[in-house]
Amino acid sequence: MFDNNIYNDWGFKESPFSKKPLHSNETGDNLLVGRDEDIRKLALKMISSDAAVCLDGPVGAGKTSLANVTIYKGMKNFLVKGVPSPLLLPCARSFQIKPEQSADELKFEVLIEVAQALIDNASKLQYALKIGGSIEVNAWLNSPLINQWREGVASMFANGDGGQVNEGVGFSKSGFEKVLTNWLEKIFPGGQNGGVVCVIDNLELLEKSAEARKKIENLRDTLLNIRGIKWILCGAHGILQGVITSPRLAGYLQEPLPIKPLTLKNAGELFNRRVNFFKIADEVDQYLPLSSRDFHTLYTILQHNLRICLSYAEDYCMHVSMHGLKPQSDAEKSQIFFGWLKERAKGIYEGLRPHAGETAIKLLCMAASSSDMEGEFSPGDHDRLGFSSLQAMRPHVKTLEDCGLLSAQKDDLDQRRKTISITGKGWLIYWYKVTLAQN
């Protein structure tokens, strides 16, 4: 009963539909598709400026995956070419700015991870790195401090209070910071030399661009100015456009790079890439209850939200396994899959209708069907959506937001900007309503 998961039984090492962002490793490099031009632009921004790179795009478009894989490609490029190519080292985890967290608390959290990145990569690259005359990097790799840091940083992870965590090495919080920043300056004396790359993710969770701007302003003198650390900031709903207007952040943040969802052609390619990558072996038959065409259609229905698309695909696989189904032909797979999807949408719709009401659902459908809006609108569009005033539309927007059908970015800097967008769940309801009308 507990020996194999469903994907092992179907000939896969693990689920091809994992929703987690791709990591800065060979797996992530293999699974990212359709992003060559975005990688080129992001790499250019990272290596050409000390200012933080900003990635702006819809929720679920894959900004974090793009950032992580680009960093990894930068490290691989250095391994092949050596100096003077920039050395980009990935931080093992991304960061989120929490409303209750102070700038100093986030700084210490980041520095611990940066130290861990130096330690991990020193171990991994000790024998493979072709430095080509870089005294500083060779000194880092061969320093006795590396072994001392392993113990000290491990202690810091266990004792996050910043106290004296390693008496022998003298790892006080301030002493640790001084040693680390000194090493970063030696290894990365200028922006062209690279750095440890850290990602701040999901800035849209701060809800207001004024709040996000204030939080990042507080990081200007604690984190954004540390030599040897490069930054990528990811946000949705245009929140970064409000952040970069801050005079205090001039020269610290670059103009946001817009990241669009994958094209429809690449959705099928992504499906096939994941199937081939996670299969156990060529000689073992693989099975999935949906085809690449079904995945492509689902991606279209959800308006290119890859994260939600992968989530629904995995939910469907679980449904098939739990009910003992195993469709074989592509036609049978499509019939069962879209039957399941329709029932899934119906369940959501019937559960939401008493709370949302027909007026709110009509608002959703009008925003979805408008070629001008394409699922995004602002409070000023109330007349185009059939409301006499913003006040008349507002409660219906709030209801749809509470039901998870809309995502509202309350931008207090530019009310003219489109700040309300349909979620993947909302697009599924729209597809269901259109399907019902056609039948």
C-alpha positions as CSV (number, residue, x, y, z in Angstrom):
1,M,0.0,0.0,0.0
2,F,2.8,2.4,0.9
3,D,5.5,1.1,-1.4
4,N,4.9,3.2,-4.6
5,N,3.1,6.4,-5.3
6,I,0.9,6.6,-8.4
7,Y,3.7,8.0,-10.6
8,N,6.1,5.2,-9.7
9,D,3.4,2.8,-10.8
10,W,3.0,4.8,-14.1
11,G,6.7,4.7,-14.8
12,F,7.9,8.0,-13.4
13,K,10.4,8.9,-10.7
14,E,8.1,11.6,-9.3
15,S,5.1,13.7,-10.4
16,P,5.7,15.6,-13.6
17,F,3.2,18.2,-12.4
18,S,5.0,19.6,-9.4
19,K,3.9,23.2,-8.8
20,K,7.0,24.3,-6.9
21,P,9.3,26.8,-8.5
22,L,12.2,25.3,-10.4
23,H,15.5,25.4,-8.4
24,S,18.9,26.7,-9.3
25,N,20.2,23.2,-10.4
26,E,20.4,20.9,-13.4
27,T,16.8,19.7,-12.9
28,G,15.5,23.3,-13.1
29,D,17.7,24.0,-16.2
30,N,16.3,20.9,-17.9
31,L,12.6,21.7,-17.2
32,L,12.5,25.4,-18.1
33,V,11.2,25.9,-21.6
34,G,10.3,28.8,-23.8
35,R,12.4,31.4,-21.8
36,D,15.6,31.9,-23.9
37,E,14.9,35.6,-24.6
38,D,13.9,36.3,-21.0
39,I,17.1,34.5,-19.8
40,R,19.2,36.7,-22.1
41,K,17.6,39.9,-20.8
42,L,17.7,38.9,-17.2
43,A,21.4,37.8,-17.4
44,L,22.3,41.1,-19.1
45,K,20.6,43.1,-16.3
46,M,22.3,41.0,-13.6
47,I,25.8,41.3,-14.9
48,S,25.7,44.9,-16.2
49,S,24.5,46.7,-13.1
50,D,24.8,46.6,-9.3
51,A,21.1,47.7,-9.0
52,A,18.5,45.1,-8.2
53,V,16.7,43.4,-11.1
54,C,12.9,43.6,-11.0
55,L,10.7,41.0,-12.6
56,D,7.0,42.0,-13.1
57,G,4.4,39.5,-14.4
58,P,1.2,37.7,-13.6
59,V,0.9,35.3,-10.6
60,G,1.9,31.8,-11.8
61,A,3.8,33.0,-14.8
62,G,7.1,31.4,-13.6
63,K,9.2,34.5,-12.5
64,T,10.9,32.6,-9.6
65,S,11.7,29.7,-11.8
66,L,13.1,32.0,-14.5
67,A,15.3,33.7,-11.9
68,N,16.6,30.5,-10.3
69,V,17.5,28.9,-13.7
70,T,19.2,32.0,-15.0
71,I,21.4,32.2,-11.9
72,Y,22.3,28.5,-12.3
73,K,23.2,29.1,-16.0
74,G,25.4,32.0,-14.9
75,M,27.3,29.6,-12.5
76,K,27.7,27.0,-15.3
77,N,29.0,29.7,-17.6
78,F,31.7,30.6,-15.1
79,L,32.7,26.9,-14.7
80,V,33.3,26.6,-18.4
81,K,34.9,30.0,-19.1
82,G,36.4,31.1,-15.7
83,V,37.6,34.6,-15.1
84,P,36.8,37.2,-16.4
85,S,33.3,35.8,-16.6
86,P,31.1,36.8,-13.6
87,L,30.6,34.2,-10.9
88,L,26.9,34.0,-10.0
89,L,26.2,31.8,-6.9
90,P,22.6,30.8,-6.2
91,C,21.2,31.3,-2.7
92,A,19.4,28.1,-1.7
93,R,16.1,29.7,-0.9
94,S,14.2,32.8,-1.8
95,F,13.0,35.4,0.7
96,Q,9.7,37.1,1.3
97,I,9.3,40.4,3.1
98,K,7.0,39.9,6.0
99,P,5.0,42.9,7.3
100,E,6.0,42.2,10.9
101,Q,9.7,41.6,10.1
102,S,12.2,44.4,10.7
103,A,14.9,45.2,8.2
104,D,17.6,44.0,10.6
105,E,15.9,40.7,11.1
106,L,15.7,40.1,7.4
107,K,19.3,41.2,7.0
108,F,20.5,38.6,9.4
109,E,18.3,35.9,7.8
110,V,19.8,36.8,4.4
111,L,23.4,36.8,5.6
112,I,23.0,33.4,7.1
113,E,21.8,32.0,3.8
114,V,24.5,33.9,1.8
115,A,27.2,32.3,4.1
116,Q,25.6,28.9,3.5
117,A,25.7,29.5,-0.2
118,L,29.4,30.3,-0.1
119,I,30.1,27.2,2.0
120,D,28.0,24.9,-0.2
121,N,29.5,26.1,-3.4
122,A,33.0,26.0,-2.0
123,S,32.4,22.3,-1.3
124,K,30.9,21.6,-4.7
125,L,33.4,23.6,-6.8
126,Q,36.6,22.7,-4.9
127,Y,37.8,20.3,-7.6
128,A,35.8,21.4,-10.6
129,L,36.4,25.1,-10.7
130,K,38.9,26.5,-13.2
131,I,39.7,29.8,-11.7
132,G,42.2,31.1,-14.2
133,G,44.2,33.3,-11.8
134,S,41.5,34.6,-9.4
135,I,43.5,34.9,-6.2
136,E,40.4,36.0,-4.2
137,V,38.2,33.0,-5.2
138,N,41.1,30.6,-4.7
139,A,41.6,32.0,-1.3
140,W,37.9,31.5,-0.5
141,L,38.0,27.9,-1.6
142,N,41.1,27.1,0.3
143,S,40.5,29.2,3.4
144,P,40.4,27.4,6.8
145,L,37.5,29.7,7.6
146,I,35.4,27.6,5.3
147,N,35.5,24.6,7.7
148,Q,35.0,26.9,10.7
149,W,32.0,28.5,9.0
150,R,30.4,25.1,8.4
151,E,30.2,24.7,12.2
152,G,29.4,28.3,13.0
153,V,26.6,28.7,10.4
154,A,25.1,25.4,11.4
155,S,25.0,26.7,15.0
156,M,23.4,29.9,13.8
157,F,20.6,28.0,12.1
158,A,20.0,26.2,15.4
159,N,20.3,29.4,17.5
160,G,18.7,32.2,15.5
161,D,18.8,34.6,18.4
162,G,22.1,36.1,17.2
163,G,24.0,35.3,20.4
164,Q,27.5,33.9,20.8
165,V,27.0,30.7,18.8
166,N,30.6,29.5,18.4
167,E,33.1,30.7,21.1
168,G,36.1,29.1,19.4
169,V,35.6,31.0,16.1
170,G,34.2,34.1,17.8
171,F,30.9,34.0,15.8
172,S,29.0,36.8,17.4
173,K,26.3,38.3,15.2
174,S,28.3,41.4,14.5
175,G,31.6,39.5,14.1
176,F,29.9,37.1,11.7
177,E,28.6,39.9,9.6
178,K,32.0,41.7,9.5
179,V,33.8,38.5,8.4
180,L,31.1,37.7,5.8
181,T,31.0,41.1,4.2
182,N,34.8,41.3,4.1
183,W,34.9,38.0,2.2
184,L,32.2,39.1,-0.2
185,E,34.2,42.3,-1.0
186,K,37.3,40.2,-1.7
187,I,35.5,37.6,-3.8
188,F,33.4,40.1,-5.7
189,P,35.3,43.4,-5.7
190,G,33.0,44.9,-8.4
191,G,29.6,44.3,-9.9
192,Q,31.2,42.8,-13.0
193,N,32.6,40.0,-10.9
194,G,29.2,38.6,-10.0
195,G,27.9,37.8,-6.6
196,V,25.7,35.6,-4.5
197,V,22.2,36.2,-6.0
198,C,19.2,36.4,-3.7
199,V,15.6,36.5,-4.8
200,I,12.8,38.4,-3.0
201,D,9.6,36.8,-4.1
202,N,5.8,37.5,-4.0
203,L,6.0,41.3,-3.3
204,E,2.4,41.5,-4.3
205,L,1.5,39.9,-1.0
206,L,2.2,43.2,0.6
207,E,-1.0,44.3,-1.2
208,K,-0.1,48.0,-1.5
209,S,2.8,49.4,-3.5
210,A,3.2,52.1,-0.8
211,E,3.8,49.4,1.8
212,A,6.1,47.5,-0.5
213,R,8.0,50.7,-1.3
214,K,8.5,51.5,2.4
215,K,9.7,47.9,3.2
216,I,12.2,48.0,0.3
217,E,13.4,51.5,1.3
218,N,14.2,50.1,4.7
219,L,16.4,47.5,3.0
220,R,18.4,50.1,1.0
221,D,21.0,50.7,3.7
222,T,21.0,47.3,5.3
223,L,21.0,44.8,2.3
224,L,20.8,46.5,-1.1
225,N,24.2,48.2,-0.7
226,I,26.2,45.1,0.4
227,R,28.9,44.4,-2.2
228,G,28.9,40.8,-3.4
229,I,25.1,40.3,-3.1
230,K,23.0,40.7,-6.2
231,W,19.2,41.0,-6.0
232,I,16.2,39.9,-8.0
233,L,12.8,41.2,-6.9
234,C,9.7,39.5,-8.2
235,G,6.2,40.9,-8.0
236,A,2.8,40.7,-9.7
237,H,0.0,43.1,-10.6
238,G,2.5,45.9,-11.4
239,I,3.4,46.5,-7.8
240,L,7.0,47.1,-8.7
241,Q,6.1,50.0,-10.9
242,G,5.0,51.8,-7.7
243,V,8.1,50.8,-5.8
244,I,10.6,52.1,-8.4
245,T,9.1,55.6,-8.1
246,S,10.7,56.1,-4.7
247,P,13.4,58.8,-4.8
248,R,15.2,56.9,-2.1
249,L,15.6,53.8,-4.3
250,A,16.9,55.7,-7.3
251,G,20.0,53.8,-8.5
252,Y,19.1,50.8,-6.4
253,L,16.4,49.2,-8.5
254,Q,16.3,48.7,-12.3
255,E,13.3,49.3,-14.5
256,P,11.1,46.2,-14.2
257,L,11.5,43.5,-16.8
258,P,8.0,42.3,-17.9
259,I,7.6,38.5,-17.8
260,K,4.7,37.2,-19.8
261,P,3.2,33.7,-19.5
262,L,4.5,30.9,-21.7
263,T,3.1,30.9,-25.2
264,L,0.5,28.2,-26.1
265,K,3.0,26.3,-28.2
266,N,5.4,26.0,-25.2
267,A,2.7,24.6,-22.9
268,G,2.7,21.3,-24.9
269,E,6.5,21.4,-25.0
270,L,6.6,21.8,-21.3
271,F,4.4,18.7,-20.8
272,N,6.6,16.6,-23.0
273,R,9.8,17.9,-21.4
274,R,8.5,16.9,-18.0
275,V,7.3,13.5,-19.1
276,N,10.7,12.7,-20.6
277,F,12.7,14.1,-17.7
278,F,10.9,12.2,-15.0
279,K,10.4,8.9,-16.6
280,I,12.2,6.0,-14.9
281,A,13.8,4.6,-18.0
282,D,13.3,4.3,-21.7
283,E,12.6,0.6,-21.5
284,V,9.8,1.2,-19.0
285,D,6.4,2.1,-20.3
286,Q,5.1,5.4,-19.1
287,Y,1.4,6.2,-18.6
288,L,-0.5,9.4,-17.9
289,P,-4.3,9.8,-18.0
290,L,-4.1,13.0,-20.0
291,S,-2.4,13.9,-23.2
292,S,-0.2,16.9,-24.1
293,R,-3.2,18.2,-26.1
294,D,-5.4,18.0,-23.0
295,F,-2.7,19.9,-21.0
296,H,-2.5,22.5,-23.7
297,T,-6.2,23.0,-23.6
298,L,-6.3,23.3,-19.9
299,Y,-3.5,25.9,-20.0
300,T,-5.6,27.8,-22.5
301,I,-8.7,27.7,-20.3
302,L,-6.8,29.0,-17.3
303,Q,-5.3,31.8,-19.4
304,H,-1.7,30.7,-19.2
305,N,-1.5,30.4,-15.4
306,L,1.1,27.5,-15.3
307,R,1.0,27.1,-11.5
308,I,-2.8,26.4,-11.5
309,C,-2.6,24.3,-14.6
310,L,0.0,22.0,-13.0
311,S,-2.2,21.9,-9.9
312,Y,-5.3,20.8,-11.7
313,A,-3.4,18.2,-13.8
314,E,-2.0,16.7,-10.6
315,D,-5.5,16.7,-9.0
316,Y,-6.9,14.9,-12.0
317,C,-4.2,12.2,-11.9
318,M,-5.1,11.6,-8.2
319,H,-8.8,11.4,-9.1
320,V,-8.1,8.8,-11.8
321,S,-6.0,6.7,-9.5
322,M,-8.4,6.8,-6.6
323,H,-11.4,5.8,-8.8
324,G,-9.5,2.9,-10.5
325,L,-9.8,4.6,-14.0
326,K,-7.2,4.1,-16.7
327,P,-8.2,5.6,-20.0
328,Q,-6.0,4.5,-22.9
329,S,-6.8,6.2,-26.2
330,D,-6.4,10.0,-26.5
331,A,-10.1,10.3,-27.2
332,E,-11.0,8.4,-24.0
333,K,-8.5,10.4,-22.0
334,S,-10.0,13.7,-23.2
335,Q,-13.5,12.6,-22.6
336,I,-12.8,11.6,-19.0
337,F,-10.5,14.6,-18.3
338,F,-12.9,17.3,-19.5
339,G,-15.8,15.5,-17.8
340,W,-13.9,15.7,-14.6
341,L,-12.9,19.3,-15.2
342,K,-16.5,20.3,-15.9
343,E,-17.7,18.6,-12.6
344,R,-14.8,20.4,-10.8
345,A,-15.9,23.7,-12.2
346,K,-19.6,23.0,-11.5
347,G,-18.8,22.2,-7.9
348,I,-17.0,25.5,-7.4
349,Y,-19.7,27.4,-9.2
350,E,-22.6,25.9,-7.3
351,G,-20.7,26.5,-4.0
352,L,-20.0,30.1,-4.9
353,R,-23.2,31.2,-6.5
354,P,-25.2,31.7,-3.2
355,H,-22.4,34.0,-1.9
356,A,-21.3,35.7,-5.1
357,G,-24.7,36.2,-6.8
358,E,-25.6,36.5,-10.4
359,T,-24.5,40.2,-10.7
360,A,-21.0,39.4,-9.5
361,I,-20.8,36.4,-11.9
362,K,-22.0,38.6,-14.7
363,L,-19.2,41.1,-13.9
364,L,-16.6,38.3,-14.0
365,C,-17.9,37.1,-17.4
366,M,-17.9,40.6,-18.9
367,A,-14.3,41.2,-17.8
368,A,-13.3,37.8,-19.1
369,S,-15.0,38.2,-22.5
370,S,-13.8,41.8,-23.2
371,S,-11.1,41.9,-25.8
372,D,-9.9,45.2,-24.3
373,M,-9.6,44.0,-20.7
374,E,-8.4,40.4,-21.2
375,G,-9.3,39.7,-17.6
376,E,-7.9,42.8,-16.1
377,F,-9.6,46.0,-15.2
378,S,-9.5,49.0,-12.9
379,P,-12.1,50.7,-10.7
380,G,-12.5,53.3,-13.3
381,D,-14.0,50.7,-15.7
382,H,-17.2,50.4,-13.8
383,D,-19.4,51.9,-16.6
384,R,-18.0,49.5,-19.2
385,L,-18.9,46.7,-16.8
386,G,-22.5,47.8,-16.4
387,F,-22.4,49.8,-13.2
388,S,-23.4,53.3,-12.7
389,S,-20.6,54.1,-10.2
390,L,-17.5,52.7,-8.6
391,Q,-19.5,52.4,-5.3
392,A,-22.1,50.2,-7.1
393,M,-19.4,47.9,-8.5
394,R,-17.2,47.7,-5.4
395,P,-19.1,45.2,-3.3
396,H,-19.3,42.7,-6.2
397,V,-15.6,43.0,-6.8
398,K,-15.0,42.4,-3.1
399,T,-17.3,39.3,-3.2
400,L,-15.5,37.8,-6.1
401,E,-12.2,38.5,-4.4
402,D,-13.3,36.8,-1.3
403,C,-14.4,33.8,-3.4
404,G,-10.9,33.6,-5.0
405,L,-12.2,34.5,-8.5
406,L,-10.5,38.0,-8.6
407,S,-7.2,39.3,-7.3
408,A,-7.3,43.0,-6.4
409,Q,-4.1,45.0,-6.1
410,K,-4.9,48.1,-4.1
411,D,-2.5,50.5,-5.6
412,D,-2.6,53.8,-3.8
413,L,-0.1,55.4,-6.1
414,D,-1.8,55.1,-9.5
415,Q,-5.5,54.5,-9.5
416,R,-5.6,54.5,-13.3
417,R,-3.5,51.4,-13.6
418,K,-5.3,48.0,-14.1
419,T,-5.2,46.5,-10.6
420,I,-7.9,43.9,-10.6
421,S,-7.4,40.6,-12.4
422,I,-9.2,37.3,-12.9
423,T,-7.5,34.3,-11.1
424,G,-7.1,30.8,-12.6
425,K,-10.2,29.8,-10.6
426,G,-12.1,32.6,-12.1
427,W,-11.1,31.6,-15.6
428,L,-12.3,28.1,-14.9
429,I,-15.7,29.4,-13.8
430,Y,-15.9,31.6,-17.0
431,W,-15.1,28.5,-19.1
432,Y,-17.8,26.6,-17.3
433,K,-20.4,29.3,-18.0
434,V,-19.4,29.5,-21.6
435,T,-19.6,25.7,-22.0
436,L,-23.1,25.7,-20.4
437,A,-24.3,28.4,-22.7
438,Q,-23.0,26.5,-25.8
439,N,-24.8,23.4,-24.6
